[in-house]
Structure formats: structure tokens, C-alpha cells
Amino acid sequence: MGVIVLQSLKGVSLINATMLLLIHYFLLMRTRYFVWYKAEPVLAVLKKLAVLVLVLVCMKLSIQNVQADDNHKETALPEVTIMASPFGNHSELDMAQPVSILEGDRLRYKQETSLGDTLSGELGVASSSFGPGAGRPLIRGLDGPRIMILENGIDTLDVSSLSTDHAVTVESINASKIEILRGPSTLMYGGGAIGGVVNVVTDKIPRRIFKKLTGTFGARGNTSTQEKSGSFNASGSIGNHISLNASGFRRKTNDYGIPGNQNRNEPDHGKRGKVKNSGTNSGGGSIGGSILGSRGYIGGSLSRSESKYGVPSEEAPRIDLVKNRYDIAGELNRPVIGFEKLKVKMGYSDYRHSEFEGSGELGSVFRNQGIDSRAELTHRPVKGFKGVIGVQVKDRDFSAIGEETIVPKTNSRNTSVFLIEERHWNNFHLDVGGRYEHASVDPKSANDSRKYDLYGVSIGGKWKPVDGYSIGLTGTRGQRAPATEELYTSGAHHATETFQTGSQRLKKETSNNLDFTLSKTSGGIRWQTNFFYNYYENYIYWASADADSNGIADRVDEEGDADPDGELLVQNVTQRGATFYGVEA
């Protein structure tokens, strides 16, 4: 086997040959590990380790040789523009804030049934997976209302942040790319982005003229879930001023296949080889169009998404979700004297999902009607500074009706203004900005409305001491208002098997974040390392109630009455100082 590999290295570069040898060596070690462990003496193992060290040294020397060659001949890779940035010319390597882009083949290969599972494993990202049908991204250990999920820069306007069993309604199967902004992005998107942003970029509203009809279609399968899915995305133009887009998808999965029983502690219960109630059935489509001219474009789109999925718990509930969305977007170059560009975006969502008990009886119906609109003006450089002035207004009406309703009908409104400035020197880039946001939450069942004035400031820089290397430092202070569920929740939530109680005494939550970044941005090998430290004032979280000094958590029945053997864990919302820190590479 080793001889075959060596023969196949003819004509391959030294670094590639070394990496192939290293992989080959690890495969041999993995295949024969148990034989070596039991049969070979320690000396033989040490010899193999010595060979491994020699391979690593050769690999290091090869990398140095390749980097030296890169000084004479460097391949230029296509630049990736960040759509979530206020400046249209920002690439992934220009941003002072840590950013990751998932697109092309990497995006297609990572597709899963939920957005959280699709992004899980990306730098600093995990999933709050509550079954295949519901998975929301977690960034640096933060989730729920601290992570803003966007579609083309506009809030998804669903209720996925309300509970982990609620699905994110933006579908990534037809996305052109997904942007992940780690750390606070409150200046651009408000307090809901105090932990990070995920922006799913689609072509629903075309922004260019197509010389010919173009598009993609795909089909997927999965043996574990017996997944069968298909999608298409097509764009074209009529003449030189009108572009159209149409897209759609359909996905169906069965219950997950597993080795053994669903509940290992109760082998006589549940279906063997399957996770009961984990199947999904979803689909959707959109149509959109734009009118384009020499100074910009204006366009709109209509989309609809549907999803039916189960929550794999003892209650075995199922959720039937429907969402209709309407979007408008446009850009105008040189709108008025002193300004380079005007951008406007607006999205309206009519969302509803019904939760059914395992018996098929309707439990609760959640509705959310909301609108998110924003306008941005990019001014011309003033003493070297180029900036964006923006206004954002978000309004939503939320209601939940049924026996398990635990959050009252509520109207939430956020009005914001922000300013972000940047300046470039020869080898230094500076970003500064500020944001003011007024948030109000008004429950219709009682006169318990809350109002908050929120502020955010940020300063960040990126320095390139030598060609191909950069050092970045960003400091951000942002605030968010307590979410509706944190203020007014009261009752049993069977999907998470908890009895939750909110608090109307909650204060606004404040994040103080530092990001330090080291990166190599050119050459045959590129890398990035982020160090982050985030201290929260009045961090809001759900705390399990303790029954006694032994730390045994309180449990209740579904009526909220104390019961040591109750199926529901008691959780009360509270807040205190909290610190998050870590390293990403």
C-alpha cells in the first residue's frame, strides 16, 4: 500500500507529497492501532512517533519553501464582498470584526434540514438543535434573542428566538452564501445582534442584468433520515432593464435511524432503530423582479415557506408552520449632493405555526406579523472619512392562543438611528460608530408596558505591519432590551419540559466586548486567530430553581403545583454579571 502511494506522488509538489504521506501514515496508524497496542513493544511505537516527527519537520520545511515561492508567484483568489457590511466594498479580509463566509461547494456540502445544523462546526458556531426540524445557530455560546438571523439584511421576523423547538424560517438550500459576523453587531442591526449576526444571502431580488437565462438545480439524499429533497433557482432578464428570479425547494425526511433503542434507560419503550417523531416535511418558493437603470435598481419579491416537523420528546408534539413574506429593496447612486448612495430595504412577514399534541389535538397557535425597514445613506469622504447614516424601524405583533399559551399578545417596536465611519491609511484601517435605539414592549392583556433607551458605540482598527499579515482590535459596547418571553412568560412549556416564569423588573442587558485578531491574508497558506473577551452587565438567563440546600431543582406538574416527581423543571428568569471569553482559529 505504501509503494502504491509513493508511485502516485510523481509530479506532485513537495508540500502535497508530504501531506499525502502524513495522511497515509495516520490511516495506517488508525487501522492497526489496536494490534499495535496489544502486540508491539513500546520501542516500536516510539520509532513510529519518531518517523511522524520527521514527517512533520519535512512538512514545515515544505511550507516555508512554498511561502518563499509565493513571493515570486502568487495566485489571486476572487474577493468575497460582505453584504451585511454597510460599505459595499468590504471583503472578508478587510473587516476589523471577525467574519466567516460559507458559499459555493462548502455551502452545498454542509446543507442540513435546519440553518443551525448547516452552520454547526463553523468557527465559533454551534446549533441549538431540538430535533432535525428546529435548529438555531449559537455563536460563541450565545443564542436566542442575542443572535440576529437575517435574510438579505432584513430580520426573518419569525418566533425562533422564543423557544428552541421553533424553527428558523429562512431556508439555506437556495442561498448564494451565508455570512457569519461573530461578536456584537449592534451598530448595524440593534440590540438583537448583541451576540452576532447570521445573514443568509439569496437572489430573490436580482441586482444585475443577465445576458442569458442562468440558474441551478439540485437533488439530495440521506440514508440515515431517508431524505429526499430537490431545489431550483433561475434568473434571467428581459431587455436591458428588467430582471426576474424564481426559486423553490421541497424536502422530506423520515425519523432518524440510530443503532439501538431511542431511550437506552428504558429498552422496552420506544421504537428500536429510530428516533420517534423526528421526521420533517418542508417546502417553499419565491418569485421576484427588479427594474435596473444606470444609477441603481428597485425590486421586490414574494415568498412562502411551509414546514411540518416533530419534536422528539415524550410528549411527541408536532408543529405545522406557514410563513408568507414580502420584500422590497433598492439602491440609488448619487441621490443628493454630498452622498454617494442610498439603500432602502423593507420586509413584511405574516407568520403562523400550530402545535399539535401527540394525540393530534391542537394545543397552541403562534402568530407573528412584523415589518423591518431600513434606509442607509453613504456620504462622500470628508477629511478622509467615509461613512453611513442609517435609520431602522421594526414593528411586530405577536400572539399565542391555546391551552398552553404562556406569553401574552404583545406589540414590540424599535426605532433606531446609527452612524458608522471608516478611514484608510497606507496600512491601517479604522472603523468608529454609534447607535441610539428606542425600544418599547406593550402587552395587550395588562398595563405593563416597558420602554428602554439603548446605546451602542464601537471602535476598531486593522493594521498590516508587513504584506500579507494583519492585526485587528475591536471594542464594542452594546445594549439590548429584554425580549417579550423574558418579560412575560408564565406557564408550562412541554417541548422543553420546563415551567418558566419571566420578570417585568428586568433591566437592559449591556455587552462590553473586545476582539483581538491575528491573520495571514495571502500566500499558499492563510489563517486567522481570534481572541475575544465579553463582559455582560445584567446578563439575562433562565435559572433552575433549587428546592433545598442540597441543590435539588424544583419540579412541578403542568398546573405549576409542587411535585418532587413532576415532569416539569422550574425555571425563573434572572440577571447578573457574566463573562464569556475564548479563542478561535
N, C-alpha and C positions, 0 to 999 in steps of 0.2 A: 504493500500500500504506500509506503514511504517513497519507493522508487518511482511509482506512477506519478505521485505529486511532484517530485523533483523534475521529472521529464516534462511535466506540463508547465514548468516555470521558464522555459526557453523564450527569450524575448520580452520577459516581464521586468519592470523596473525593480531596483533593489528593495525599495520600501514595500512594494506589493508582494515581492517574493518572501520577504521576511514576515509580513503579516500572514501570508498563506501558511508558511512553516509553523508560525505560532498557533494558528487555528488548528492545523493538523496535529500539532503536539498536544493541545488541550483535548482534542477529540480522542486521541489515544489514551490520555490520562483518564478521561471520563469513562471510556469503555472498559478500561481494565482496572479501575480504581479498587474494586472490592478484591480482585485477585491479588493486586499488589499489597493491599492492606493485610491480607492473611498470609501470603506466601513469601514475599520478598523481604529481605532484611533491611534494616534502617539505612545501611550504607548504600544500597541500590537506589533507595528513594532519594538520598542526598545527591547522588550522581545525577539523577533526573532533574533535581532542583538546580544543580549547577549548570546543566545544559539550558534550562529555562532562563537562568540569569544571563547566560551568554547570548541567547536569542534576544532578550530584552535590550542588552547593550548594543547589539548589532542594529536593532530597530531604532534605538536612539541616534546612533551614528547616521543611519539612513535618513531619518527625519531631518537631521542637520544638513545633510547633503542636498536633500530636496529643497529645503528652505534657501540654501545658498543658490541653487539653480533658479529658484523663483525670482531672485533679484535680477536675473538676466531675462527671464521669460515668465510672465505672469498671465494667467488666464483670467479674463474679465467676466465675472458672473453677472447675470441680469439683476438690476436693482429692484428690490421689493418695496413699494410705497405703502406707508401705513395710512389706511383710510380713516382710522379713528383719531389721527392727529389733526389738529386744526390747520396745519400747514401741509399743503398737498405734496410738497417736495421732500418730505421726511421719509427716510428709509429706516429699516430695522437697525442699521448700524449707526445712524445719526442720533437716535433718541437717547437722551440722558436717562430716561426712565427705562427699566428692564422690559423688553418686549420680545414676544415669540410669535412666529408666523407658521401656520400649518396650511399647506396648499399643495396642489399638484398630486403626484403619486403618493406622497406621505399622507395626505388627507384621505385619498381614496382607500389606501391600505388600512387606515385606522378607523374606518367607518363602523359605528355601532348603532344600536337602536336608540340610544339617548345621547344628548350632547355631552353630558358628564363622562360617560364611558368612552366616547370618542376622544376626548381631550385628556383622559386619565393617563398619567405617565409622562405628559409633557412637563417641562421644567417648572416645578413648584405647583403642579396641578394634580388634584385627585378628584374622585367622584363621590357624591353623596348617594350612590346607587341604592335605591329602595326597590329592587327588582328591575328587570330589563326595561320596563316601560317608563320609569322615573329615575333620572339621574342628573343632578345639577353639579356644575363644576365647583370645586373648592380650590381656593388659591391661598397658598401659604397658611393653611389651617383655618381659613375664614370662609364662611358660607352664608346662605340665607340672604337677608336684605343688604349685606355688606358687599355682595358681588353683583355688579350690574351686567345683565345679559342684554345685548343689543343685536338688532338686525339692521345692517346698513346705517349704524349710528343712531338708531331710534329704539327706545325701550320695547321689549317684547310685549309688555302690558298683559301678562298672564298672572297666575297666582302661585307660581312655582316656589317663590320665596316664603310662602305662607307655611308650607309643610313639605317634608322630604318625600312624601308619596305623591306630590303633584308634579306633573311632567312639565318640562320646558317646551314651549310650543314652536320655537324656531327649529327648523329641520336643516341638518348639515349635509344631506345627501346630494343636494344640488348647489352647495356653496362653492364659490370660486376660491375662497380662502377664509381662514379663521384667525383673528388677531387676539392675542392674549397680552393685556397690559397688567403686569404684576405691580403690586403696591398701590397706594392711593391715586385715584384719577378724579378726585372730587372737583378740580377746577373745571374740567370739561363737562362732567356728567352729574355732579351733585353728590349729596351725601350717600346715595345708594351705591356709589362706587368707592366707598371708603376703603375697601379691601382689594379692589381690582376690577378689571373690565374684560369681558369676552364679547368681541364684535364679530358676528357672522356676516360675511360679505357675499351678496348674491347679485345676479344680473337682472333682477325683476324689472328695474327701471334702467333701460340702456342709456349709456353715456357717450356713445360714439356711433358713427356710421359704419355699417358693414358692407364690404364690397360684394359679398355673396352670402347666401344662407349658410350659417355655421351653427354647430351645436354638438352635444354629446348625448349618448345614451348608455345605460349600464344595467347589468343584472348581477345579483349577488346570491350566494347560498351559504348556509352554515349548517354543518352536520349536527352540532350539539343542540341547536334550537330548531332545526329543520326550517331555517329561514328561507323565504322566497321573496325577493324584492327586485323591483325594477324602477328605473328613473329615466327622464329625458329632460333636456334643456336646449332650446333652439332660439336663435336670434337672427334677425335679418332686417334689411332696410328697404324702404320704398322711396326711390329717388334719392336726393341728397339732403333731405331734411327730416325724414321720419324713420324711426327705428322701432321694432317690435320684439317682444320676448314672450315665450310661453314655456312653462316647465311643469312637471308633475312627478309624482312618485307613488308607489304602493309597496307596503311591506307587511308580511305576515310571518309570525313565529309561533311555534308551539311551546309547551312547557320545557324548561331546561332539562337536558339529560345529565344525570350525575351517577357516579358509582355508589351504589348502596342506597340506604334509606334517607328520606328528607330529614327526619329527626333521628339522630343517632342515639339519643337517650331513650327514645320510645320506638324501638324497631317494629313493634306490632301496629303502629299507627302511620298513616300516610302512605303514599304511593312509592313503591320501590323503583329506583332508577329515574325518578322525575321530581322536579320542584313544582309542587301543585300550585296552580293559579299564577304562573309566571309568563304565560303567553301574551302576545301583543298582536294588534291588527290596526294599522295606521295607513293614512294616505293623505294626499293633498295636491293642490295645483295652484298656479298663478298665471295671470296674463298682465302684460304691462307694455307701455309705449312711451316714446319721447318725441318731442319736436326739437330739432337741433339747428342752431344757427352759428354765425361767425363769432358771436360773443357769449355763447353758452347754450343751455338747454332747459326745458321744463318737461316733466313727465309724471306719470302716475302708474299705480298697479293695484290690482285686486287679487287677493289670495284667500284660500280656505284650507284649513287643516283639520283632520279628524283623527282621533286615536281612541282605541278601546284596549285597555290593558288591565291585568290583575296585579294585586299586591300580595306577594307570597307570605301570608301570616295566618295565624289560626282562624281569624275572622273571615279570611278569604274574600275581601271586598273586591269589586271591580269598578273601574272608572271609565265613563263614556264622555269624551272631550270633543268639543267643537269650537273652532275659532275662525271668525271672519276678520280680515284685516284690509285696510285701505291706506295707501301711502302716496304722498306727493313729495317730489324733490326737484330742485332746480339750482342752477348756477348762472350768474351773470358777471361777465368781466367788465371792468371799468364802469361800475354802476353810477358813481358820482365822483366829482373831483376829490382827489386825495385818497381814494380807495381803489384797490386792485380787483377785488372780487366780492360778490355777495353769494352766500349759500343759504338756502332755505330747505328745511325738511319737516315733514309732518306725518305722523302715523296715528290712525284711529283703529282701535281693536274692540270687537264685540266677542267676548269670551264666555263660555259656559261649560261646566262639567258636572255630571251627575255621578254620585257614588251609590253603588248598589251593594247590599249585604250579600253574604254568601248564599242566602236563601233566594236571592233575586229581588228582594223587597227594596224599594227606593229609600235611601237613607237621607242624603242631603244633596242640595243643588247649589253650586257656587257660580256666581256671575260676576264679571268684571268688565265694565265698559270704561275705556280710558283713551286719552289723547295725549300725545307727546309732540311738541313742536319746538323748533329752534331756528334761529337766524344768526348767521355769523358774517361779519364784515372784516375783510383783511385790508388794513391800511398800508399805504406806501411807506417805505423806510423813512424814519425820522431820526437823524443823527445816528444812523447805523442800526436802529431798532426797527424790526418789522413785527407787527402784532395783529391780533384778532380780538375784536369786540363782539360779544355774543349775548343773546337773550334766550332763555329757555322757559317754557311754561308746560307743566304737566298736571293733568287733572284726571281723577279716576273715581268711579262709583263702584263700590264693592258691596255684595250682599251674599248671604248664605242662608238658605231656607231648608228646614227639615228638623227631624228629631235630634240630630247630632250637631246642630248649629251651635258653635262656641264663640263666634266672632260676630258682633252686630253689624248691621248695614251702616256703611261708613263712606263719607266723601273725603278724599285727600287731594290737596292742591299744593303745588310747589311752583314758585316764581323765582327766577334767578337771573342775575347779570354777572358776566365774567370778562376778564381781560387777561390775555396771555401775550407776552412779548419775548422776542428772541433776538440775539445778535451773534454774528460770526466774526471772529478774528482769524488770523492765519491758521492757527492750530488750536483754537479754543472756541467752544460754543456755549452760550448762556441762555437759559430759559428762566423767566420770572413771571409770576401771575397772581391773581387774586379772584375770589368769587364771593358773592353775597347771595344767600338763598333764604326766602321766607317760606316756611312750611306750616300747613295747618291740617289738622285731622278732626273731622266732625262726625261723631256717631249720631245716627238719627234716632236712636232709642232713648237717649237721655241728653241732658245739657252738660256734657262732659268733654267739650271740645278742647283741643290743645293747640298752641301756636308756638313756633320756635323760629328764632333768628340764627342762621347758621353762617359761619365764615370759613373760608379756606385760603391759605397762602402757600406758595411753593417757590423754591429757587433751586436750580440745578445747573450743573456745568459738566462739559465733557472736554477733556484736554488730550491732545495727541502729542506726547513728548517726542516720539520718533514715528516715522512712517510705518503704518501697519499695526500700531498699538494705541490703545486709548484708555484713559482713566476717567471715570464718571462719579459724581457725587450729587445726590438729590435729597433735599429736605422738604417735607410736606407736613402741614398741619391742616387737618380737615375735620369736619363735623357732620354728623347725621342725626336726624330726628328719630325717635323710637318708631318702629313700624306699627301698623294697626294691630297685628296679632300680639305684639309685645305689650301694648297698652290695654287691650280689651278682651283678650282670650279668657274664657271661663267655661270649663267643662271637660268632658271625656273625649279623647281623640283615640279611637280604636286602632287606626292604622299604625300608630307609633306606640300603642298600649300605654298611654300616659293620661293623667288628669292634670291639665295645665291651668294656671291662674296668672293673668297679667297684672300689671300695676300702672295706675294712672299718675303715679308720682315720679315716674322715670324722668331723668334729666337727659339732655342731649349728650351723645357719645362723641368723644374727641380722640382723634388719632394723631400721634406725633411720630413721624416715620423718617428714618434715614436709610438711604440705599447707596452702597459703595460698589462700583463696578470696575472690573479689570477685563480687558478683552483684546484679542488679536484679530484684526479685521481683514487681513489679506494673507496671501501665501497659500501653500498647499494644505496647511492645517490651520484651522480657525477655531477659536474657543472664546468662552465668556464665563466669568465667575461673578456672582452677586453676593454681597453680604448685606443683610437687612436687619434693622432693629426697629421695632414698633411698640411704643408705649401708649396704652389706651387709658384715658380718664373716663370713668363711669362706663366701663365696658358692660354691655347688656348680655345676659345669658340665662338659660334655663337651669336652675339648680334643683337637684333632687332633695326633697325634704327628709330630714332624719327623724326617726321616731324616738330614739333614745340615745344615751351616751355611747352605746356600742356601735353606733353608726349604721344601724339597720334602717333602710329607707322606708318611708311611709308608703303604704299601699291602700287603695280604696276600691270599692266596687264602682260600677258605672254610674251610680247615683251620687258618688262622692262621699259615701259613708265609710268610715274607717273599717278596714278589714285586713288583718295580717296576711290572709291568703288571697286578697283581692288581685284581680288581673291587671289593675292599672297602677303605675308608678306615679306618685305625686311630684309634680314639678312646679315651682314658683319662679317667676321672672325676677331677677335681681340685677344689681350692677355694682362693680368695684373696679379698682385698678387692675390692669392686666398687661403682660409683656409678651410679645412674640418676637423671636429672633432666629436667624438661621443663615445657612449658606446654600447657594445653588450653583451648579457648574455644569 
